[in-house]
Amino acid sequence: MLKIPTFIIGGLLILTGLAGYLFQDLGLSLKLTGPIPDDAEFTLSDGNDSVILDLGFPSSKSAGEYAFWMVHRLNQNHAKDRSQANYAVEQGSNAYQTQSFWHASSKGDTQEALVLHAETGELGNLAETDADRSTVRLVYKNFTGNSLPVTLTSTNWTNIESKTTLKPGDSLQFYKSWTAFIPGILGIILIVLAQGAEMAPKARKHIMHGAVTVGLIGFIAVAKMLPKAVSEMNWLKGETYGIIQASSLKATTMLASAGLLLVFVILCVVSFISARKEMAAQAKAEAEKKKKVLDKVKAKNEDADDKKEKSSEDKKKEDNKTSGEDAKDSKSKESDKQGENDTNSSTKEEIKESKKSDDSSKSSVAPEPQPKKEPPQTSSGCS
């Protein structure tokens, strides 16, 4: 069951998101939709210190070119010096004082142009770089424990996109981006899905497939953004800017999130494979069990048929034996009757012969006459 691993991974994702949100630097995104007016002046302030943005040397009306120069000049003329001074203080130098500072980056083709310039010194074709739309991402590095609002003020907000209408002198405040908590949101979704699968066993399979889909999509999205985050960090810390204190939190949280999501996806795949093997083994065991039962029933039926056939054969044999004995008895009776008849016949013949002999003896020897007896006389007296 994936409930416990999902809860653990989801919890770690929530912690990763919280760390990314709570420990991130304050930032502000400026979306340029065209060239910045010549009379526009942008001022960064933390309540104690202020810095005016150098707009550089744009030669076209491309939004990307204006964004390029704003980022490049801020990093080179402001962030680089203060970051290296802070690093010297950290190493024990007393020649400098710790200060807060701002640094900037961009997106898309503008960021690629900045990286190319840092690596080769070439400017490229800035007139066609994000000509209609570009972004400047400003970050405030608070090294002085400042608790006052950090703002950006301009005397002209033309071609700067904003949710509200900005007037000259209005300010935009730096804030923490909720997007840093995206890993935590993914963790919450995974935990909710795991709990739902536990509460609805019949739908568990579909719910966990949904969970692994969320994990896979999240992993692909984070893994896709990770190289850019690492490249931006290395770009800020390397030449030509050398902003040593550029935060690696974004890249670290992305790497941790991608790793956790990958582990979750692998665990799900392994679990699904194991479940399928278990189901196949169970089906095979049930099939074998059913086969054994069928074989047993078949054997029992065959035994019954054999017994029935044997009983039929025994009955047939017994019938044959009985008929044979009856025939024998009949034959014996006939024989006895015949013998009796023969005996009777011989007896009759003997009697007949005896009679004949008696008759012949009677005829040959004449019987002697018997003397005739006279009746006795009676005397009567006369007087």
Secondary structure, DSSP 8 states (H G I E B T S, - for coil): --HHHHHHHHHHHHHHHHHHHHSS-EEEEEEE-S---TT--EEEE-SS-EEE-------S--HHHHHHHHHHHHIIIIIHHHHHHHHHHHTT-SSS----EEEEE--HHHHHHHHHHHHH-----GGGSSSS-EEEEEEEE--S---S--EEEES--TTEE-SS---TT-EEE-B--GGGGHHHHHHHHHHHHHHHHHH-GGGHHHHHHHHHHHHHHHHHHHHHHHHHHHHHHHHHHSTTT--TT---HHHHHHHHHHHHHHHHHHHHHHHHHHHHHHHHHHHHHHHHHHHHHHHHHHHHHHHHHHHHHHHHHHHHHHHHHHHHHHHHHHHHHHHHHHHHHHHHHHHHHHHHHHHHHHHHHHHHS------------------
